[in-house]
Amino acid sequence: MALTVVDPGDRHRLETELGRFAPDVAERSDGTLVATFGSTAQFAVEPDGTVDAGMPLHEFAGPAERLAFDHEDGVIEVTFETGDDAAVYTFRRP
């Protein structure tokens, strides 16, 4: 697994990696970058680094410390802090 790690605050790099990951990426008027996959799944990153991702049967919303893209396996790993621990949410390209 070859991961490309991106700071959610690096908007240019984030837009580039989302563009490699998703068939459609757009920027909302508030600066949120949104990757959509058909009509059932999306992965959005707000300018402050908050991630809002979801598809049928699972979703995630919270502040990301880092995003790690695995373009070969179609995965984004979102690392976030939960109190004293770090946790990871995995979004798989549908």
Long-range contacts (C-beta under 8 A, 24 or more apart in sequence): 1-70, 1-72, 1-73, 1-75, 2-70, 2-71, 2-72, 3-68, 3-69, 3-70, 3-77, 4-68, 4-69, 4-70, 4-71, 5-66, 5-67, 5-68, 5-69, 6-66, 6-67, 6-68, 6-69, 7-66, 7-67, 8-45, 8-49, 8-51, 8-64, 8-65, 8-66, 8-67, 9-49, 11-47, 14-45, 14-67, 17-67, 17-69, 18-43, 18-45, 20-69, 20-71, 21-69, 21-71, 21-74, 21-76, 21-93, 22-93, 37-93, 37-94, 38-94, 40-94, 41-94, 43-76, 43-91, 51-78, 51-80, 51-89, 53-78, 53-89, 53-91, 55-94, 60-89, 60-91, 62-89
